[in-house]
């Protein structure tokens, strides 16, 4: 199930907003102390001291939080407070849940929020951090809870991806909107995929009518922005290009312009729409390509590319290298 079709993995859910605990100024101060730089052992000791202090601070937060009115504590150490009560179904660990949520550290730093994205998330209840899985199975559809999740049932001493520090207590507002069985979730995913596919094909049908758009026999559509000069590459050539790729809703998923450097690759080693399209170009040319899913990532998609996605690329052929 693809993230773009709302069936998000928890790694994506908790991987959006970066936060940091920058100790560079402290390190500079210590390095300058007595005019001598710190040794590796001293730096390691300071890091361990800071981590111990952070862990103690998070444990202290939990000690104080559990004294608040309405806060319940389970045997695992999970703390929760019922904000609103529902009367719907409770999920099992095998079910899929649809939720709205916001997650933050104890200092209030928000690291993720479905509310900010304007769309709830759906994911398997049993494949989340233990604190989430435990809490969800106690909730009913319509419930809204505040969770305080100790590090031991969150991301432990290692944290997660530079976003969640080691030994961090996580505080979540969670609203349970729906519960689906695996079979229901699969059926919903198929329904969404079919709807998405129809939207993509409709876009291409309308786009083909636009001024300046040419469609090839394969279904590739392109528009010439600037023409180049010289020889077009063959499928076996290596090329250097600048490009930006987006979905039909304008979501940009990749860009060499943003990275600040062009990209080189063998033309027969990329998606079919690129292989065909770039062979139409000459060095210095700039084209816009509209690539149907069967010339891109097909029915399965790839990472940030949903199944059946039409891809729109602006491509500038910098050079033909061989």
MIPA-410198 format. One record per residue (C-alpha): x, y, z; residue number from 0. Coordinates in nm, 3 decimals, padded with zeros to 5 digits. Layout:
% residues N
[pt [X,Y,Z],NUM]
...
END
This chain:
% residues 322
[pt [00.000,00.000,00.000],0]
[pt [00.143,00.329,-00.109],1]
[pt [00.195,00.634,00.101],2]
[pt [00.048,00.856,-00.170],3]
[pt [-00.272,00.654,-00.145],4]
[pt [-00.292,00.736,00.226],5]
[pt [-00.156,00.402,00.350],6]
[pt [00.151,00.548,00.521],7]
[pt [00.424,00.362,00.705],8]
[pt [00.510,00.486,01.052],9]
[pt [00.864,00.564,00.935],10]
[pt [00.715,00.822,00.698],11]
[pt [00.474,00.942,00.961],12]
[pt [00.751,01.029,01.202],13]
[pt [01.004,01.143,00.942],14]
[pt [00.873,01.479,00.828],15]
[pt [00.969,01.760,01.063],16]
[pt [01.331,01.768,01.171],17]
[pt [01.437,01.893,01.509],18]
[pt [01.782,01.925,01.652],19]
[pt [01.965,01.952,01.981],20]
[pt [02.255,02.166,01.868],21]
[pt [02.540,02.163,02.117],22]
[pt [02.797,02.324,01.887],23]
[pt [02.819,02.647,02.090],24]
[pt [02.874,02.451,02.410],25]
[pt [03.147,02.249,02.242],26]
[pt [03.319,02.565,02.121],27]
[pt [03.313,02.706,02.473],28]
[pt [03.458,02.391,02.620],29]
[pt [03.719,02.365,02.344],30]
[pt [03.840,02.714,02.428],31]
[pt [03.859,02.651,02.801],32]
[pt [04.214,02.709,02.932],33]
[pt [04.323,02.757,02.571],34]
[pt [04.334,02.381,02.508],35]
[pt [04.104,02.171,02.286],36]
[pt [03.905,01.890,02.436],37]
[pt [04.030,01.536,02.398],38]
[pt [03.808,01.272,02.242],39]
[pt [03.758,01.121,02.588],40]
[pt [03.647,01.457,02.727],41]
[pt [03.400,01.508,02.442],42]
[pt [03.264,01.157,02.487],43]
[pt [03.221,01.220,02.859],44]
[pt [03.040,01.549,02.794],45]
[pt [02.812,01.381,02.542],46]
[pt [02.728,01.105,02.790],47]
[pt [02.661,01.367,03.058],48]
[pt [02.427,01.561,02.827],49]
[pt [02.245,01.244,02.729],50]
[pt [02.206,01.140,03.092],51]
[pt [02.065,01.484,03.172],52]
[pt [01.823,01.461,02.879],53]
[pt [01.708,01.116,02.988],54]
[pt [01.657,01.235,03.346],55]
[pt [01.458,01.535,03.222],56]
[pt [01.228,01.309,03.019],57]
[pt [01.177,01.071,03.310],58]
[pt [01.098,01.366,03.536],59]
[pt [00.839,01.484,03.286],60]
[pt [00.666,01.144,03.305],61]
[pt [00.671,01.153,03.685],62]
[pt [00.499,01.490,03.688],63]
[pt [00.263,01.413,03.403],64]
[pt [00.114,01.105,03.568],65]
[pt [00.003,01.322,03.862],66]
[pt [-00.218,01.535,03.638],67]
[pt [-00.594,01.496,03.657],68]
[pt [-00.729,01.230,03.423],69]
[pt [-00.394,01.072,03.334],70]
[pt [-00.391,00.691,03.341],71]
[pt [-00.074,00.478,03.346],72]
[pt [-00.058,00.124,03.208],73]
[pt [00.175,-00.158,03.316],74]
[pt [00.411,-00.074,03.027],75]
[pt [00.447,00.285,03.146],76]
[pt [00.225,00.433,02.875],77]
[pt [00.040,00.739,02.997],78]
[pt [-00.286,00.856,02.842],79]
[pt [-00.561,01.107,02.903],80]
[pt [-00.903,01.089,02.740],81]
[pt [-00.984,01.421,02.576],82]
[pt [-01.300,01.310,02.395],83]
[pt [-01.483,00.978,02.413],84]
[pt [-01.617,00.784,02.118],85]
[pt [-01.834,00.475,02.101],86]
[pt [-01.708,00.300,01.790],87]
[pt [-01.502,-00.010,01.723],88]
[pt [-01.168,-00.078,01.890],89]
[pt [-00.893,-00.208,01.660],90]
[pt [-00.684,-00.519,01.702],91]
[pt [-00.313,-00.526,01.622],92]
[pt [-00.402,-00.687,01.288],93]
[pt [-00.633,-00.402,01.182],94]
[pt [-00.561,-00.085,00.989],95]
[pt [-00.646,00.243,01.157],96]
[pt [-00.716,00.590,01.022],97]
[pt [-00.608,00.867,01.257],98]
[pt [-00.541,01.233,01.288],99]
[pt [-00.244,01.305,01.512],100]
[pt [00.022,01.551,01.618],101]
[pt [00.351,01.451,01.782],102]
[pt [00.587,01.661,01.989],103]
[pt [00.877,01.638,02.233],104]
[pt [00.838,01.740,02.596],105]
[pt [00.969,02.089,02.517],106]
[pt [00.677,02.138,02.279],107]
[pt [00.877,02.091,01.957],108]
[pt [00.637,01.938,01.704],109]
[pt [00.801,01.677,01.479],110]
[pt [00.498,01.556,01.284],111]
[pt [00.132,01.636,01.231],112]
[pt [-00.137,01.497,01.003],113]
[pt [-00.344,01.803,01.093],114]
[pt [-00.084,02.027,00.930],115]
[pt [-00.085,01.810,00.618],116]
[pt [-00.463,01.843,00.608],117]
[pt [-00.519,01.470,00.571],118]
[pt [-00.549,01.180,00.816],119]
[pt [-00.312,00.883,00.789],120]
[pt [-00.392,00.513,00.757],121]
[pt [-00.151,00.243,00.869],122]
[pt [-00.140,-00.104,01.030],123]
[pt [-00.194,-00.078,01.405],124]
[pt [00.047,-00.360,01.486],125]
[pt [00.346,-00.220,01.300],126]
[pt [00.396,00.099,01.494],127]
[pt [00.603,00.183,01.799],128]
[pt [00.478,-00.024,02.096],129]
[pt [00.322,00.275,02.271],130]
[pt [00.102,00.350,01.970],131]
[pt [00.000,-00.012,01.920],132]
[pt [-00.097,-00.045,02.287],133]
[pt [-00.292,00.280,02.298],134]
[pt [-00.483,00.222,01.975],135]
[pt [-00.614,-00.113,02.095],136]
[pt [-00.766,00.058,02.400],137]
[pt [-00.928,00.336,02.197],138]
[pt [-01.265,00.339,02.023],139]
[pt [-01.351,00.515,01.698],140]
[pt [-01.437,00.872,01.794],141]
[pt [-01.188,00.882,02.082],142]
[pt [-00.931,01.160,02.109],143]
[pt [-00.650,01.093,02.355],144]
[pt [-00.330,01.259,02.466],145]
[pt [-00.046,01.007,02.496],146]
[pt [00.284,01.040,02.678],147]
[pt [00.503,00.755,02.554],148]
[pt [00.824,00.667,02.742],149]
[pt [01.133,00.603,02.533],150]
[pt [01.123,00.232,02.621],151]
[pt [00.803,00.189,02.418],152]
[pt [00.895,00.450,02.158],153]
[pt [01.242,00.474,01.996],154]
[pt [01.459,00.388,02.294],155]
[pt [01.817,00.508,02.345],156]
[pt [01.889,00.536,01.972],157]
[pt [01.609,00.768,01.868],158]
[pt [01.494,00.773,01.507],159]
[pt [01.643,00.924,01.194],160]
[pt [01.779,01.240,01.350],161]
[pt [01.422,01.350,01.424],162]
[pt [01.359,01.174,01.756],163]
[pt [01.646,01.203,02.008],164]
[pt [01.759,00.900,02.203],165]
[pt [01.570,00.848,02.533],166]
[pt [01.297,01.091,02.423],167]
[pt [00.948,01.082,02.570],168]
[pt [00.696,01.143,02.290],169]
[pt [00.370,01.331,02.342],170]
[pt [00.090,01.270,02.091],171]
[pt [-00.260,01.396,02.035],172]
[pt [-00.434,01.104,01.863],173]
[pt [-00.784,01.096,01.718],174]
[pt [-00.912,00.754,01.604],175]
[pt [-01.127,00.808,01.296],176]
[pt [-01.172,00.459,01.157],177]
[pt [-01.082,00.090,01.176],178]
[pt [-01.049,-00.152,00.885],179]
[pt [-00.958,-00.517,00.863],180]
[pt [-00.673,-00.619,00.634],181]
[pt [-00.925,-00.726,00.371],182]
[pt [-01.112,-00.397,00.395],183]
[pt [-00.788,-00.201,00.377],184]
[pt [-00.677,-00.390,00.067],185]
[pt [-01.015,-00.329,-00.098],186]
[pt [-00.994,00.041,-00.013],187]
[pt [-00.641,00.059,-00.153],188]
[pt [-00.757,-00.101,-00.479],189]
[pt [-01.047,00.144,-00.498],190]
[pt [-00.819,00.441,-00.441],191]
[pt [-00.568,00.310,-00.695],192]
[pt [-00.836,00.275,-00.961],193]
[pt [-00.968,00.624,-00.892],194]
[pt [-00.614,00.761,-00.905],195]
[pt [-00.546,00.579,-01.233],196]
[pt [-00.858,00.729,-01.393],197]
[pt [-00.752,01.078,-01.282],198]
[pt [-00.406,01.031,-01.434],199]
[pt [-00.542,00.912,-01.767],200]
[pt [-00.793,01.197,-01.775],201]
[pt [-00.510,01.446,-01.721],202]
[pt [-00.318,01.304,-02.018],203]
[pt [-00.625,01.312,-02.239],204]
[pt [-00.679,01.680,-02.169],205]
[pt [-00.309,01.764,-02.181],206]
[pt [-00.277,01.620,-02.532],207]
[pt [-00.514,01.894,-02.651],208]
[pt [-00.295,02.177,-02.523],209]
[pt [-00.111,02.404,-02.767],210]
[pt [00.243,02.288,-02.837],211]
[pt [00.199,01.937,-02.693],212]
[pt [00.297,01.646,-02.917],213]
[pt [00.211,01.283,-02.844],214]
[pt [00.421,00.994,-02.971],215]
[pt [00.299,00.647,-03.065],216]
[pt [00.396,00.512,-02.723],217]
[pt [00.180,00.771,-02.543],218]
[pt [00.466,00.997,-02.437],219]
[pt [00.370,01.364,-02.452],220]
[pt [00.617,01.649,-02.479],221]
[pt [00.640,02.023,-02.529],222]
[pt [00.944,02.202,-02.664],223]
[pt [01.051,02.493,-02.447],224]
[pt [01.386,02.557,-02.617],225]
[pt [01.551,02.379,-02.908],226]
[pt [01.917,02.283,-02.906],227]
[pt [02.186,02.217,-03.164],228]
[pt [02.398,01.920,-03.261],229]
[pt [02.334,01.548,-03.260],230]
[pt [02.063,01.381,-03.055],231]
[pt [02.177,01.098,-02.827],232]
[pt [02.115,00.732,-02.899],233]
[pt [01.966,00.499,-02.640],234]
[pt [02.318,00.371,-02.564],235]
[pt [02.463,00.717,-02.498],236]
[pt [02.557,00.870,-02.164],237]
[pt [02.394,01.209,-02.112],238]
[pt [02.415,01.496,-01.865],239]
[pt [02.090,01.672,-01.781],240]
[pt [01.929,01.918,-01.549],241]
[pt [01.572,01.824,-01.456],242]
[pt [01.282,01.861,-01.219],243]
[pt [01.008,01.602,-01.174],244]
[pt [00.660,01.647,-01.030],245]
[pt [00.323,01.475,-01.009],246]
[pt [00.018,01.619,-01.183],247]
[pt [-00.088,01.792,-00.859],248]
[pt [00.239,01.988,-00.865],249]
[pt [00.417,01.786,-00.594],250]
[pt [00.789,01.791,-00.677],251]
[pt [00.959,01.460,-00.601],252]
[pt [01.305,01.519,-00.747],253]
[pt [01.515,01.803,-00.887],254]
[pt [01.876,01.838,-00.995],255]
[pt [01.820,02.216,-00.998],256]
[pt [01.745,02.205,-00.627],257]
[pt [02.062,02.002,-00.566],258]
[pt [02.258,02.257,-00.765],259]
[pt [02.431,02.014,-01.003],260]
[pt [02.330,01.831,-01.322],261]
[pt [02.307,01.453,-01.335],262]
[pt [02.479,01.209,-01.571],263]
[pt [02.356,00.859,-01.656],264]
[pt [02.329,00.602,-01.939],265]
[pt [02.012,00.675,-02.133],266]
[pt [01.913,00.309,-02.153],267]
[pt [01.926,00.281,-01.773],268]
[pt [01.627,00.502,-01.690],269]
[pt [01.248,00.478,-01.727],270]
[pt [01.118,00.424,-02.081],271]
[pt [00.968,00.771,-02.110],272]
[pt [01.309,00.926,-02.042],273]
[pt [01.490,00.695,-02.283],274]
[pt [01.246,00.780,-02.560],275]
[pt [01.208,01.149,-02.479],276]
[pt [01.571,01.251,-02.442],277]
[pt [01.651,01.093,-02.781],278]
[pt [01.424,01.360,-02.933],279]
[pt [01.643,01.635,-02.788],280]
[pt [01.967,01.801,-02.897],281]
[pt [02.227,01.950,-02.662],282]
[pt [02.103,02.277,-02.519],283]
[pt [01.738,02.180,-02.565],284]
[pt [01.481,02.211,-02.289],285]
[pt [01.163,02.002,-02.307],286]
[pt [00.867,01.931,-02.084],287]
[pt [00.766,01.564,-02.077],288]
[pt [00.436,01.413,-01.966],289]
[pt [00.505,01.045,-01.904],290]
[pt [00.221,00.790,-01.863],291]
[pt [00.260,00.527,-01.593],292]
[pt [00.335,00.247,-01.843],293]
[pt [00.645,00.444,-01.951],294]
[pt [00.735,00.533,-01.592],295]
[pt [00.694,00.325,-01.274],296]
[pt [00.391,00.126,-01.377],297]
[pt [00.127,-00.027,-01.154],298]
[pt [00.353,-00.052,-00.849],299]
[pt [00.512,00.292,-00.828],300]
[pt [00.848,00.354,-00.662],301]
[pt [00.919,00.516,-00.324],302]
[pt [00.755,00.859,-00.356],303]
[pt [00.595,00.769,-00.691],304]
[pt [00.240,00.631,-00.649],305]
[pt [00.112,00.342,-00.863],306]
[pt [-00.026,00.456,-01.201],307]
[pt [00.129,00.802,-01.163],308]
[pt [00.178,01.030,-01.460],309]
[pt [00.512,01.208,-01.423],310]
[pt [00.587,01.558,-01.549],311]
[pt [00.951,01.642,-01.610],312]
[pt [01.124,01.957,-01.722],313]
[pt [01.446,01.831,-01.881],314]
[pt [01.744,02.030,-02.008],315]
[pt [01.996,01.829,-02.210],316]
[pt [02.330,01.972,-02.106],317]
[pt [02.549,01.738,-02.309],318]
[pt [02.577,01.403,-02.485],319]
[pt [02.883,01.245,-02.330],320]
[pt [02.936,00.936,-02.546],321]
END
